[in-house]
Amino acid sequence: MMQRCLEQTSKLEALGTLASGIAHDFNTLLGVILGYAEMTEDLVSNDPVARENLQQILIATGRARDLVARILAFGRRDEKNAAPLRIADSLYECLAMLRPSLPPKVTLHAYIERLDLQVIGDANELQQIFMDLTVNAVHAMAEHGDIYYSIEAVTLNDDTRTDWPELATGDYVRFRIRDTGCGVPPHLVNRIFEPFFTTKDVGEGTGLGLSVVYGIVKRMKGAIRLNNSGQGADFEILCPRYEETEP
């Protein structure tokens, strides 16, 4: 179990390094395209067709840059915006943003053991975790079903740590999101965090959502796994618990 987990972690880190290198080069090329398109706009001010074509180039380039940013998020190692965060607050804020856009037959359920549980991370990235996992669940349920969220404090000791070989013993916050969808086929479980891997049809997604989640969790010194029972996907995340010290 431990050896397999370490091999998977090493593989994903190597993929992250490769993807980041390609993304940096791609971003440079996009900058050139964007710059020339913006300069050309001023030269065709009297040609509405040409201006419209350039606008489409600018829009497509902007979307490509967003995609590059997601690739870089998978491989990034910096923690420059890390700070103590109340994980329950981040979850509630994210769900408040998501609810209006969710299909009417998707119901959200949240169980929060303690509202004061904190982790160290970037606020935007923490919400990215919640958002990407929720979108993934909605797609898996074909827009009809239940999504369950839970946040609780756990402690890893020498016995319980066997399920999390990449983590040290200590105090953690556990976040889980479970859906009532179709689950993940067993032969695909070890690939779901790979960049660009997706079970969606062409045009329905980039395959970056779960890999971005994986990268963020690793930056938070945590770990993520899929508990796949065949009755929906159950993602479990452990991140080190932050405790404020008394002055």
C-alpha positions as CSV (number, residue, x, y, z in Angstrom):
1,M,0.0,0.0,0.0
2,M,2.7,2.5,1.0
3,Q,5.0,1.6,-1.9
4,R,2.1,2.0,-4.4
5,C,1.1,5.3,-2.9
6,L,4.6,6.7,-3.0
7,E,5.0,5.6,-6.6
8,Q,1.8,7.3,-7.6
9,T,2.9,10.5,-5.8
10,S,6.2,10.4,-7.6
11,K,4.5,9.9,-11.0
12,L,2.1,12.8,-10.5
13,E,4.9,15.1,-9.4
14,A,6.9,14.2,-12.5
15,L,3.8,14.9,-14.7
16,G,3.4,18.2,-12.9
17,T,7.0,19.3,-13.7
18,L,6.5,18.3,-17.3
19,A,3.2,20.0,-17.7
20,S,4.5,23.2,-16.0
21,G,7.4,23.4,-18.4
22,I,5.2,23.0,-21.5
23,A,2.7,25.5,-20.1
24,H,5.4,28.2,-19.5
25,D,6.5,27.9,-23.2
26,F,2.9,27.9,-24.4
27,N,2.2,31.0,-22.3
28,T,5.0,32.9,-24.0
29,L,3.6,32.1,-27.4
30,L,0.2,33.2,-26.3
31,G,1.7,36.5,-25.2
32,V,3.0,37.1,-28.7
33,I,-0.3,36.3,-30.3
34,L,-2.1,38.5,-27.9
35,G,0.3,41.4,-28.4
36,Y,0.1,41.4,-32.2
37,A,-3.7,41.0,-32.2
38,E,-4.1,44.0,-29.9
39,M,-1.7,46.1,-32.1
40,T,-3.6,45.1,-35.2
41,E,-6.9,46.3,-33.8
42,D,-5.8,49.9,-34.2
43,L,-5.0,49.3,-37.9
44,V,-8.4,48.0,-38.9
45,S,-10.6,50.4,-37.0
46,N,-12.7,51.0,-40.2
47,D,-13.2,47.3,-41.0
48,P,-15.9,45.8,-38.7
49,V,-15.4,42.3,-40.0
50,A,-11.6,42.4,-39.3
51,R,-12.3,43.8,-35.9
52,E,-14.7,41.1,-35.1
53,N,-12.2,38.4,-36.2
54,L,-9.6,40.0,-34.0
55,Q,-12.0,40.0,-31.1
56,Q,-12.5,36.3,-31.5
57,I,-8.7,35.8,-31.5
58,L,-8.4,37.8,-28.3
59,I,-11.3,35.9,-26.6
60,A,-9.8,32.5,-27.6
61,T,-6.3,33.6,-26.4
62,G,-7.8,34.6,-23.1
63,R,-9.4,31.2,-22.6
64,A,-6.1,29.5,-23.6
65,R,-4.3,31.6,-20.9
66,D,-6.9,30.5,-18.3
67,L,-6.2,26.9,-19.3
68,V,-2.4,27.5,-18.9
69,A,-3.1,28.9,-15.4
70,R,-4.8,25.7,-14.4
71,I,-1.9,23.6,-15.8
72,L,0.5,25.7,-13.8
73,A,-1.6,25.4,-10.7
74,F,-1.1,21.6,-10.8
75,G,2.7,21.9,-10.8
76,R,3.3,25.0,-8.7
77,R,5.2,24.6,-5.5
78,D,5.1,28.1,-4.0
79,E,3.0,29.1,-1.0
80,K,3.3,32.9,-1.1
81,N,-0.4,33.5,-0.3
82,A,-0.7,30.9,2.5
83,A,-2.4,31.9,5.7
84,P,-4.6,30.4,8.4
85,L,-8.1,29.7,7.0
86,R,-11.3,28.5,8.6
87,I,-12.2,25.7,6.3
88,A,-16.0,25.8,7.1
89,D,-16.2,29.5,6.1
90,S,-14.5,28.7,2.8
91,L,-16.9,25.9,2.1
92,Y,-20.0,27.9,2.9
93,E,-18.8,30.8,0.7
94,C,-18.2,28.4,-2.2
95,L,-21.6,26.7,-1.9
96,A,-23.3,30.1,-1.7
97,M,-21.7,31.0,-5.1
98,L,-22.4,27.6,-6.6
99,R,-26.1,27.0,-5.6
100,P,-27.7,29.4,-8.0
101,S,-26.0,27.7,-11.0
102,L,-26.6,24.1,-9.9
103,P,-29.2,21.9,-11.6
104,P,-32.5,22.0,-9.6
105,K,-32.4,18.2,-8.9
106,V,-29.0,18.4,-7.2
107,T,-29.2,18.7,-3.4
108,L,-26.3,19.7,-1.2
109,H,-25.9,18.4,2.4
110,A,-23.2,19.7,4.8
111,Y,-22.0,18.3,8.2
112,I,-19.5,20.5,10.0
113,E,-18.1,19.1,13.2
114,R,-16.5,22.4,14.3
115,L,-16.7,25.8,12.7
116,D,-13.3,26.9,14.1
117,L,-11.2,24.2,12.4
118,Q,-8.3,25.9,10.5
119,V,-5.8,24.9,7.8
120,I,-2.9,26.8,6.2
121,G,-3.5,27.6,2.6
122,D,-4.5,30.1,-0.1
123,A,-8.2,31.2,0.2
124,N,-8.8,31.1,-3.6
125,E,-7.2,27.7,-3.9
126,L,-9.2,26.3,-1.1
127,Q,-12.4,27.4,-2.8
128,Q,-11.0,25.9,-6.0
129,I,-10.9,22.5,-4.3
130,F,-14.5,22.7,-3.3
131,M,-15.7,24.1,-6.6
132,D,-13.8,21.5,-8.8
133,L,-15.0,18.6,-6.7
134,T,-18.6,19.8,-6.7
135,V,-18.6,20.3,-10.5
136,N,-17.1,16.8,-10.9
137,A,-19.8,15.3,-8.7
138,V,-22.6,17.1,-10.6
139,H,-21.3,15.7,-13.9
140,A,-21.0,12.2,-12.4
141,M,-24.6,12.3,-11.3
142,A,-25.9,13.4,-14.6
143,E,-27.3,16.6,-12.9
144,H,-29.5,14.6,-10.5
145,G,-28.7,13.4,-7.0
146,D,-27.2,14.3,-3.6
147,I,-23.8,15.7,-2.7
148,Y,-22.6,15.3,0.9
149,Y,-19.9,17.4,2.5
150,S,-18.2,16.9,5.9
151,I,-15.5,18.6,7.8
152,E,-14.0,17.2,11.0
153,A,-10.9,17.0,13.2
154,V,-8.8,13.8,13.1
155,T,-5.6,12.6,14.5
156,L,-3.2,10.3,12.8
157,N,-1.2,7.9,15.0
158,D,1.1,5.0,14.1
159,D,-1.9,2.8,13.5
160,T,-4.3,5.1,11.6
161,R,-1.4,6.5,9.5
162,T,-1.1,3.2,7.5
163,D,-4.0,4.5,5.3
164,W,-2.1,7.7,4.7
165,P,1.6,6.7,4.2
166,E,2.6,10.1,2.7
167,L,1.5,11.9,5.9
168,A,3.2,12.2,9.3
169,T,1.5,11.5,12.6
170,G,-0.3,14.5,14.0
171,D,-3.5,16.6,14.0
172,Y,-5.4,17.1,10.7
173,V,-8.7,18.4,9.3
174,R,-10.6,15.9,7.2
175,F,-12.8,17.2,4.4
176,R,-14.9,14.7,2.4
177,I,-17.3,15.1,-0.5
178,R,-19.4,12.2,-1.5
179,D,-21.9,12.0,-4.4
180,T,-24.6,9.5,-5.5
181,G,-23.3,9.2,-9.0
182,C,-21.9,6.2,-10.9
183,G,-18.5,6.1,-9.1
184,V,-15.2,5.6,-10.8
185,P,-14.4,2.3,-12.6
186,P,-11.7,0.4,-10.6
187,H,-9.3,0.3,-13.5
188,L,-9.3,4.1,-13.7
189,V,-8.9,5.0,-10.0
190,N,-5.1,5.3,-10.2
191,R,-5.3,7.8,-13.1
192,I,-7.9,10.3,-12.1
193,F,-5.4,12.8,-10.8
194,E,-3.3,12.8,-13.9
195,P,-3.3,16.1,-15.9
196,F,-5.7,15.9,-18.9
197,F,-7.1,12.5,-18.0
198,T,-10.9,12.6,-18.2
199,T,-13.8,10.3,-18.7
200,K,-15.9,13.1,-20.3
201,D,-16.7,13.3,-23.9
202,V,-14.6,15.5,-26.2
203,G,-15.6,19.1,-25.6
204,E,-17.0,18.6,-22.2
205,G,-13.9,19.2,-20.1
206,T,-10.1,19.6,-20.1
207,G,-9.4,16.8,-17.5
208,L,-7.6,19.4,-15.3
209,G,-10.1,19.7,-12.4
210,L,-8.9,16.8,-10.3
211,S,-5.2,17.3,-11.1
212,V,-5.5,20.9,-10.0
213,V,-7.2,19.8,-6.7
214,Y,-4.3,17.3,-6.2
215,G,-1.7,20.0,-6.7
216,I,-3.4,22.4,-4.3
217,V,-3.7,19.7,-1.6
218,K,0.0,18.8,-1.9
219,R,0.9,22.5,-1.5
220,M,-1.1,22.5,1.7
221,K,1.0,19.6,2.9
222,G,-2.0,17.3,2.7
223,A,-3.1,14.3,0.9
224,I,-6.2,13.2,-1.1
225,R,-7.6,9.8,-2.0
226,L,-10.7,8.3,-3.6
227,N,-12.7,5.9,-1.6
228,N,-14.4,4.0,-4.4
229,S,-17.2,1.7,-3.3
230,G,-19.1,1.6,-6.6
231,Q,-21.9,3.7,-5.1
232,G,-20.7,7.1,-6.0
233,A,-17.3,8.8,-5.6
234,D,-16.1,9.6,-2.1
235,F,-13.1,12.0,-2.1
236,E,-11.3,12.4,1.2
237,I,-8.7,15.1,2.0
238,L,-6.5,15.5,5.0
239,C,-4.6,18.7,5.7
240,P,-2.6,19.6,8.7
241,R,-4.7,21.3,11.4
242,Y,-3.7,24.8,12.4
243,E,-4.1,25.7,16.0
244,E,-3.6,29.3,17.1
245,T,-1.2,29.7,20.0
246,E,-2.1,31.7,23.1
247,P,-0.3,35.1,23.3
